Amino acid sequence: MTVPFRAIHYFTEVAKSGSFSKAADKLFVTQSAVSHQVKLLEDYLAHPLFIRRGRSLQLTAVGRSFLDKIQAPIETIQLASSSIKSGTDGRLRLALFGSLAVKWIIPAIDEFRQRFPNIELSLQILTNDGDFDTRTADCFITTRPPRTGFIRCHLYDETLKPYCAPSLWQEVRELEQPHDLAKYPLLSAASTFASGAPGHDWQEWFSALGMPSIPAGTKVHHFSHLLLAAEAAKYGQGIALLNEFMTTARERESELFELPFHRIRTDDSFYFIYPEAYQQNPSHEALRDWLSSLCSGRWLGITSSPLS
């Protein structure tokens, strides 16, 4: 007689829930269908698997022994299925903002490939933060993690600090007071705060000094995105408040110098997320740990938790 695999599946659901009716609800079948499959398995094994004690349903000694022996093979099957579904057969698709991809991931991706040569990591542009279509990507970096259905790993809380080109640095580094930065052109990126208000980033920076507003007469140049402000800063056009992850190590060595003044928090925190179905997927875990290691030198407190 062929091994009744469906009956084994139904048996494990009954064993986990302790109820035929709950198992039926989980399996979207009738209670009689569950009972029939369990009886089929009992006939196949020639042993009863459950015994009723009052209102409770308990495994017999044979039932407990059988469950213990089949759990590991079932987990292996589930992992193999998950691997095929999620691209763990050597391919993993990560969706993220284009700016993060260009400035952060691409400069470091060779390290990932060397550490995990069996995983082919491809990058997809996340055009709409909050659109987590698993048909086009297996995992995401986002500032808006969904409430349910995904595992999330907190990567970092975005902070901004002032940067400028080496040519401007020679002058600015002699400043004794941070508010004296207002003597130089300031480069503002509307994308760094949810309001999108012009100059909001520098307004927050001066507010941290106890100043009610950007000093009158300050020249402020406005850009829609942080990436544009960073490029303008590289060309000596002014001082920009930048997220360190939006600057490459090469740029920080020769093109953008950090000024020794305070930093400010933005509204955003960045998360690596992937579907709960792949919670123990080796490729997702490898990428999660690698991303965490990239962040750990700058920010601490990296945690991973299910969104449920």
C-alpha positions as a Markdown table, in Angstrom:
| # | Residue | x | y | z |
|---|---|---|---|---|
| 1 | Met | 0.0 | 0.0 | 0.0 |
| 2 | Thr | 1.3 | 3.5 | -0.9 |
| 3 | Val | 2.3 | 5.7 | 2.0 |
| 4 | Pro | -0.8 | 8.0 | 2.6 |
| 5 | Phe | 1.0 | 11.3 | 2.6 |
| 6 | Arg | -2.2 | 13.4 | 2.8 |
| 7 | Ala | -3.2 | 11.4 | 5.8 |
| 8 | Ile | 0.2 | 12.1 | 7.4 |
| 9 | His | -0.4 | 15.8 | 6.7 |
| 10 | Tyr | -3.8 | 15.8 | 8.3 |
| 11 | Phe | -2.5 | 13.8 | 11.3 |
| 12 | Thr | 0.2 | 16.4 | 12.0 |
| 13 | Glu | -2.3 | 19.2 | 12.0 |
| 14 | Val | -4.6 | 17.3 | 14.4 |
| 15 | Ala | -1.6 | 16.6 | 16.7 |
| 16 | Lys | -0.5 | 20.2 | 16.7 |
| 17 | Ser | -4.0 | 21.6 | 17.4 |
| 18 | Gly | -5.3 | 18.8 | 19.6 |
| 19 | Ser | -8.6 | 19.0 | 17.8 |
| 20 | Phe | -10.2 | 17.5 | 14.7 |
| 21 | Ser | -12.3 | 20.6 | 14.2 |
| 22 | Lys | -9.4 | 23.0 | 14.5 |
| 23 | Ala | -7.4 | 21.0 | 12.1 |
| 24 | Ala | -10.3 | 21.0 | 9.7 |
| 25 | Asp | -10.5 | 24.8 | 9.9 |
| 26 | Lys | -6.8 | 25.1 | 9.3 |
| 27 | Leu | -6.9 | 22.7 | 6.3 |
| 28 | Phe | -10.2 | 24.2 | 4.9 |
| 29 | Val | -11.9 | 20.8 | 4.8 |
| 30 | Thr | -14.7 | 19.2 | 6.8 |
| 31 | Gln | -14.2 | 17.5 | 10.1 |
| 32 | Ser | -15.3 | 14.2 | 8.7 |
| 33 | Ala | -12.6 | 14.5 | 6.0 |
| 34 | Val | -10.0 | 14.9 | 8.7 |
| 35 | Ser | -11.4 | 12.0 | 10.7 |
| 36 | His | -11.4 | 9.8 | 7.5 |
| 37 | Gln | -7.7 | 10.6 | 6.8 |
| 38 | Val | -6.6 | 9.9 | 10.3 |
| 39 | Lys | -8.5 | 6.6 | 10.3 |
| 40 | Leu | -6.8 | 5.8 | 7.0 |
| 41 | Leu | -3.4 | 6.4 | 8.6 |
| 42 | Glu | -4.3 | 4.3 | 11.6 |
| 43 | Asp | -5.3 | 1.4 | 9.4 |
| 44 | Tyr | -2.0 | 1.8 | 7.4 |
| 45 | Leu | 0.1 | 1.7 | 10.6 |
| 46 | Ala | -2.2 | -0.9 | 12.3 |
| 47 | His | -2.2 | 1.2 | 15.5 |
| 48 | Pro | -4.5 | 3.9 | 17.0 |
| 49 | Leu | -2.8 | 7.3 | 17.1 |
| 50 | Phe | -5.2 | 9.3 | 19.3 |
| 51 | Ile | -7.2 | 8.6 | 22.4 |
| 52 | Arg | -9.9 | 10.7 | 23.9 |
| 53 | Arg | -9.8 | 11.5 | 27.6 |
| 54 | Gly | -13.0 | 13.3 | 28.5 |
| 55 | Arg | -13.1 | 16.3 | 26.1 |
| 56 | Ser | -9.4 | 16.3 | 25.3 |
| 57 | Leu | -7.7 | 14.5 | 22.4 |
| 58 | Gln | -4.3 | 13.0 | 23.2 |
| 59 | Leu | -1.7 | 11.1 | 21.2 |
| 60 | Thr | -1.2 | 7.5 | 22.0 |
| 61 | Ala | 2.4 | 6.3 | 22.7 |
| 62 | Val | 2.6 | 5.1 | 19.1 |
| 63 | Gly | 1.1 | 8.4 | 17.9 |
| 64 | Arg | 3.7 | 10.4 | 19.8 |
| 65 | Ser | 6.6 | 8.2 | 18.6 |
| 66 | Phe | 5.4 | 8.5 | 15.0 |
| 67 | Leu | 5.1 | 12.3 | 15.2 |
| 68 | Asp | 8.6 | 12.6 | 16.7 |
| 69 | Lys | 10.0 | 10.5 | 13.8 |
| 70 | Ile | 8.3 | 12.3 | 11.0 |
| 71 | Gln | 8.9 | 15.9 | 12.1 |
| 72 | Ala | 12.5 | 16.2 | 10.8 |
| 73 | Pro | 11.6 | 14.9 | 7.3 |
| 74 | Ile | 8.6 | 17.2 | 7.1 |
| 75 | Glu | 10.8 | 20.2 | 8.1 |
| 76 | Thr | 13.3 | 19.2 | 5.4 |
| 77 | Ile | 10.5 | 19.1 | 2.8 |
| 78 | Gln | 9.2 | 22.5 | 3.9 |
| 79 | Leu | 12.7 | 24.0 | 3.7 |
| 80 | Ala | 13.3 | 22.5 | 0.2 |
| 81 | Ser | 9.9 | 23.9 | -0.9 |
| 82 | Ser | 10.7 | 27.3 | 0.6 |
| 83 | Ser | 14.1 | 27.3 | -1.1 |
| 84 | Ile | 12.6 | 26.7 | -4.5 |
| 85 | Lys | 9.8 | 29.3 | -4.0 |
| 86 | Ser | 12.1 | 32.0 | -2.7 |
| 87 | Gly | 15.0 | 31.6 | -5.1 |
| 88 | Thr | 17.4 | 30.0 | -2.6 |
| 89 | Asp | 18.6 | 27.7 | -5.3 |
| 90 | Gly | 21.4 | 30.3 | -5.9 |
| 91 | Arg | 19.3 | 33.5 | -6.7 |
| 92 | Leu | 18.0 | 36.2 | -4.4 |
| 93 | Arg | 16.3 | 39.4 | -5.5 |
| 94 | Leu | 16.6 | 42.4 | -3.2 |
| 95 | Ala | 14.4 | 45.5 | -3.8 |
| 96 | Leu | 15.5 | 48.8 | -2.4 |
| 97 | Phe | 15.7 | 52.5 | -3.2 |
| 98 | Gly | 18.0 | 53.2 | -6.2 |
| 99 | Ser | 20.0 | 55.7 | -4.1 |
| 100 | Leu | 20.8 | 53.1 | -1.5 |
| 101 | Ala | 21.6 | 50.6 | -4.1 |
| 102 | Val | 24.1 | 52.9 | -5.9 |
| 103 | Lys | 25.8 | 54.4 | -2.8 |
| 104 | Trp | 25.6 | 51.6 | -0.3 |
| 105 | Ile | 25.0 | 48.1 | -1.7 |
| 106 | Ile | 26.8 | 48.1 | -5.0 |
| 107 | Pro | 30.1 | 49.3 | -3.6 |
| 108 | Ala | 30.0 | 46.5 | -1.1 |
| 109 | Ile | 28.4 | 43.7 | -3.1 |
| 110 | Asp | 31.7 | 42.0 | -4.0 |
| 111 | Glu | 32.2 | 41.2 | -0.4 |
| 112 | Phe | 28.8 | 39.5 | -0.3 |
| 113 | Arg | 29.7 | 37.5 | -3.4 |
| 114 | Gln | 33.0 | 36.4 | -1.9 |
| 115 | Arg | 31.4 | 35.3 | 1.4 |
| 116 | Phe | 28.4 | 33.6 | -0.3 |
| 117 | Pro | 29.5 | 32.4 | -3.7 |
| 118 | Asn | 26.5 | 30.1 | -4.1 |
| 119 | Ile | 24.0 | 33.0 | -3.8 |
| 120 | Glu | 23.4 | 35.2 | -6.9 |
| 121 | Leu | 22.2 | 38.5 | -5.5 |
| 122 | Ser | 20.4 | 40.8 | -7.9 |
| 123 | Leu | 19.1 | 44.2 | -7.1 |
| 124 | Gln | 15.7 | 45.6 | -8.0 |
| 125 | Ile | 14.6 | 49.3 | -7.7 |
| 126 | Leu | 11.9 | 49.8 | -5.2 |
| 127 | Thr | 9.8 | 52.5 | -6.9 |
| 128 | Asn | 7.1 | 52.7 | -4.3 |
| 129 | Asp | 8.0 | 52.2 | -0.7 |
| 130 | Gly | 5.3 | 50.0 | 0.7 |
| 131 | Asp | 4.7 | 47.9 | -2.4 |
| 132 | Phe | 6.2 | 44.6 | -1.5 |
| 133 | Asp | 5.4 | 42.4 | -4.5 |
| 134 | Thr | 7.0 | 39.0 | -3.9 |
| 135 | Arg | 6.6 | 38.2 | -7.5 |
| 136 | Thr | 9.3 | 40.6 | -8.4 |
| 137 | Ala | 11.6 | 40.5 | -5.3 |
| 138 | Asp | 12.3 | 38.0 | -2.5 |
| 139 | Cys | 13.2 | 40.6 | 0.1 |
| 140 | Phe | 13.2 | 44.4 | 0.6 |
| 141 | Ile | 14.9 | 47.3 | 2.3 |
| 142 | Thr | 12.2 | 49.8 | 3.3 |
| 143 | Thr | 11.3 | 52.6 | 5.7 |
| 144 | Arg | 7.7 | 51.3 | 5.9 |
| 145 | Pro | 7.7 | 47.7 | 7.1 |
| 146 | Pro | 4.2 | 46.1 | 6.9 |
| 147 | Arg | 2.5 | 45.2 | 10.1 |
| 148 | Thr | 2.0 | 41.5 | 9.4 |
| 149 | Gly | 3.3 | 38.7 | 7.2 |
| 150 | Phe | 7.0 | 39.7 | 7.1 |
| 151 | Ile | 10.1 | 39.2 | 9.2 |
| 152 | Arg | 11.9 | 42.5 | 9.8 |
| 153 | Cys | 15.4 | 43.3 | 10.8 |
| 154 | His | 16.1 | 46.9 | 11.9 |
| 155 | Leu | 19.2 | 48.1 | 10.1 |
| 156 | Tyr | 19.6 | 51.7 | 11.2 |
| 157 | Asp | 17.9 | 55.0 | 12.1 |
| 158 | Glu | 18.7 | 57.7 | 9.7 |
| 159 | Thr | 20.8 | 60.6 | 10.9 |
| 160 | Leu | 22.2 | 63.5 | 9.0 |
| 161 | Lys | 25.4 | 65.3 | 9.5 |
| 162 | Pro | 27.1 | 68.1 | 7.6 |
| 163 | Tyr | 29.5 | 67.4 | 4.7 |
| 164 | Cys | 31.4 | 69.5 | 2.2 |
| 165 | Ala | 34.0 | 69.3 | -0.5 |
| 166 | Pro | 37.7 | 69.4 | 0.5 |
| 167 | Ser | 38.1 | 72.9 | -1.0 |
| 168 | Leu | 35.4 | 74.2 | 1.4 |
| 169 | Trp | 36.6 | 72.1 | 4.3 |
| 170 | Gln | 39.8 | 74.2 | 4.5 |
| 171 | Glu | 37.7 | 77.2 | 5.5 |
| 172 | Val | 34.9 | 75.6 | 7.4 |
| 173 | Arg | 37.0 | 73.4 | 9.7 |
| 174 | Glu | 38.3 | 76.6 | 11.5 |
| 175 | Leu | 34.8 | 77.6 | 12.6 |
| 176 | Glu | 34.4 | 77.5 | 16.4 |
| 177 | Gln | 30.6 | 77.7 | 16.5 |
| 178 | Pro | 28.3 | 75.4 | 14.5 |
| 179 | His | 25.9 | 78.3 | 13.7 |
| 180 | Asp | 28.6 | 79.9 | 11.7 |
| 181 | Leu | 27.9 | 77.4 | 9.0 |
| 182 | Ala | 25.1 | 79.8 | 8.0 |
| 183 | Lys | 27.9 | 82.0 | 6.5 |
| 184 | Tyr | 28.3 | 79.4 | 3.7 |
| 185 | Pro | 25.7 | 78.2 | 1.1 |
| 186 | Leu | 23.6 | 75.4 | 2.5 |
| 187 | Leu | 22.3 | 72.5 | 0.3 |
| 188 | Ser | 18.9 | 71.3 | 1.4 |
| 189 | Ala | 17.2 | 68.0 | 0.3 |
| 190 | Ala | 13.4 | 67.9 | 0.6 |
| 191 | Ser | 13.3 | 64.1 | 0.6 |
| 192 | Thr | 14.9 | 63.7 | 4.1 |
| 193 | Phe | 11.8 | 64.6 | 6.0 |
| 194 | Ala | 8.2 | 63.5 | 5.5 |
| 195 | Ser | 7.0 | 67.1 | 5.2 |
| 196 | Gly | 9.0 | 67.7 | 2.1 |
| 197 | Ala | 9.2 | 71.4 | 3.1 |
| 198 | Pro | 12.1 | 73.4 | 1.6 |
| 199 | Gly | 14.9 | 73.8 | 4.1 |
| 200 | His | 13.3 | 71.4 | 6.7 |
| 201 | Asp | 16.6 | 69.6 | 7.2 |
| 202 | Trp | 18.6 | 72.7 | 8.0 |
| 203 | Gln | 15.7 | 74.1 | 10.0 |
| 204 | Glu | 16.0 | 71.0 | 12.3 |
| 205 | Trp | 19.7 | 71.3 | 12.4 |
| 206 | Phe | 19.7 | 74.9 | 13.6 |
| 207 | Ser | 16.8 | 74.1 | 15.9 |
| 208 | Ala | 19.0 | 71.6 | 17.7 |
| 209 | Leu | 21.2 | 74.6 | 18.5 |
| 210 | Gly | 18.3 | 76.3 | 20.1 |
| 211 | Met | 17.8 | 78.6 | 17.2 |
| 212 | Pro | 14.2 | 79.3 | 16.1 |
| 213 | Ser | 15.0 | 79.3 | 12.3 |
| 214 | Ile | 17.7 | 79.3 | 9.7 |
| 215 | Pro | 19.6 | 82.6 | 10.3 |
| 216 | Ala | 18.3 | 85.4 | 8.1 |
| 217 | Gly | 20.4 | 86.0 | 5.0 |
| 218 | Thr | 21.6 | 82.4 | 4.7 |
| 219 | Lys | 21.9 | 81.2 | 1.1 |
| 220 | Val | 20.0 | 77.9 | 0.8 |
| 221 | His | 20.0 | 75.9 | -2.4 |
| 222 | His | 17.1 | 73.4 | -2.7 |
| 223 | Phe | 17.1 | 69.8 | -4.1 |
| 224 | Ser | 14.4 | 67.2 | -4.3 |
| 225 | His | 16.6 | 64.3 | -3.2 |
| 226 | Leu | 19.6 | 63.7 | -0.9 |
| 227 | Leu | 21.6 | 62.3 | -3.8 |
| 228 | Leu | 21.4 | 65.6 | -5.7 |
| 229 | Ala | 22.5 | 67.6 | -2.6 |
| 230 | Ala | 25.4 | 65.2 | -2.2 |
| 231 | Glu | 26.6 | 65.7 | -5.7 |
| 232 | Ala | 26.3 | 69.4 | -5.4 |
| 233 | Ala | 28.4 | 69.3 | -2.2 |
| 234 | Lys | 31.1 | 67.3 | -4.0 |
| 235 | Tyr | 31.5 | 70.1 | -6.5 |
| 236 | Gly | 32.0 | 72.7 | -3.7 |
| 237 | Gln | 28.6 | 74.3 | -4.1 |
| 238 | Gly | 27.9 | 74.3 | -0.4 |
| 239 | Ile | 27.4 | 72.3 | 2.8 |
| 240 | Ala | 24.9 | 69.4 | 2.7 |
| 241 | Leu | 23.3 | 67.4 | 5.5 |
| 242 | Leu | 23.9 | 63.8 | 4.4 |
| 243 | Asn | 23.1 | 60.3 | 5.6 |
| 244 | Glu | 26.4 | 58.4 | 5.9 |
| 245 | Phe | 24.9 | 55.5 | 3.9 |
| 246 | Met | 24.4 | 57.8 | 1.0 |
| 247 | Thr | 28.1 | 58.4 | 0.7 |
| 248 | Thr | 30.6 | 55.8 | -0.3 |
| 249 | Ala | 33.9 | 55.2 | 1.6 |
| 250 | Arg | 35.8 | 56.5 | -1.5 |
| 251 | Glu | 33.8 | 59.7 | -1.4 |
| 252 | Arg | 34.4 | 60.2 | 2.3 |
| 253 | Glu | 38.1 | 59.7 | 1.8 |
| 254 | Ser | 38.6 | 62.3 | -1.0 |
| 255 | Glu | 35.4 | 64.1 | -2.1 |
| 256 | Leu | 33.1 | 64.7 | 0.9 |
| 257 | Phe | 34.5 | 65.6 | 4.4 |
| 258 | Glu | 32.4 | 65.4 | 7.5 |
| 259 | Leu | 32.3 | 68.5 | 9.6 |
| 260 | Pro | 32.8 | 68.1 | 13.4 |
| 261 | Phe | 29.4 | 69.3 | 14.4 |
| 262 | His | 26.2 | 67.6 | 15.7 |
| 263 | Arg | 23.9 | 65.3 | 13.8 |
| 264 | Ile | 20.1 | 65.1 | 13.7 |
| 265 | Arg | 17.6 | 62.3 | 13.4 |
| 266 | Thr | 15.2 | 62.2 | 10.5 |
| 267 | Asp | 11.7 | 60.6 | 10.4 |
| 268 | Asp | 13.1 | 57.4 | 8.9 |
| 269 | Ser | 14.4 | 54.0 | 10.1 |
| 270 | Phe | 15.5 | 51.4 | 7.6 |
| 271 | Tyr | 14.5 | 47.7 | 7.7 |
| 272 | Phe | 15.4 | 44.6 | 5.9 |
| 273 | Ile | 12.2 | 42.5 | 5.5 |
| 274 | Tyr | 11.1 | 39.2 | 3.9 |
| 275 | Pro | 8.0 | 37.0 | 4.1 |
| 276 | Glu | 7.5 | 35.0 | 7.2 |
| 277 | Ala | 7.3 | 31.9 | 5.1 |
| 278 | Tyr | 11.0 | 32.2 | 4.6 |
| 279 | Gln | 11.9 | 32.7 | 8.2 |
| 280 | Gln | 14.5 | 29.9 | 8.3 |
| 281 | Asn | 15.6 | 30.3 | 4.7 |
| 282 | Pro | 19.4 | 30.2 | 4.6 |
| 283 | Ser | 19.8 | 32.7 | 1.8 |
| 284 | His | 17.6 | 35.3 | 3.4 |
| 285 | Glu | 19.3 | 34.8 | 6.7 |
| 286 | Ala | 22.7 | 35.2 | 5.0 |
| 287 | Leu | 21.7 | 38.5 | 3.4 |
| 288 | Arg | 20.1 | 39.7 | 6.6 |
| 289 | Asp | 23.3 | 39.0 | 8.6 |
| 290 | Trp | 25.5 | 40.6 | 6.0 |
| 291 | Leu | 23.4 | 43.8 | 5.9 |
| 292 | Ser | 23.5 | 43.9 | 9.7 |
| 293 | Ser | 27.3 | 43.6 | 9.7 |
| 294 | Leu | 27.5 | 46.5 | 7.3 |
| 295 | Cys | 25.5 | 48.6 | 9.7 |
| 296 | Ser | 27.0 | 47.4 | 13.0 |
| 297 | Gly | 30.1 | 49.6 | 12.7 |
| 298 | Arg | 27.9 | 52.7 | 12.6 |
| 299 | Trp | 24.7 | 51.8 | 14.5 |
| 300 | Leu | 24.1 | 49.3 | 17.3 |
| 301 | Gly | 20.9 | 47.6 | 18.5 |
| 302 | Ile | 20.2 | 45.5 | 15.3 |
| 303 | Thr | 17.3 | 43.2 | 16.0 |
| 304 | Ser | 15.1 | 40.8 | 14.0 |
| 305 | Ser | 11.5 | 40.0 | 14.7 |
| 306 | Pro | 8.4 | 38.8 | 13.0 |
| 307 | Leu | 5.7 | 41.3 | 12.1 |
| 308 | Ser | 2.6 | 39.6 | 13.4 |
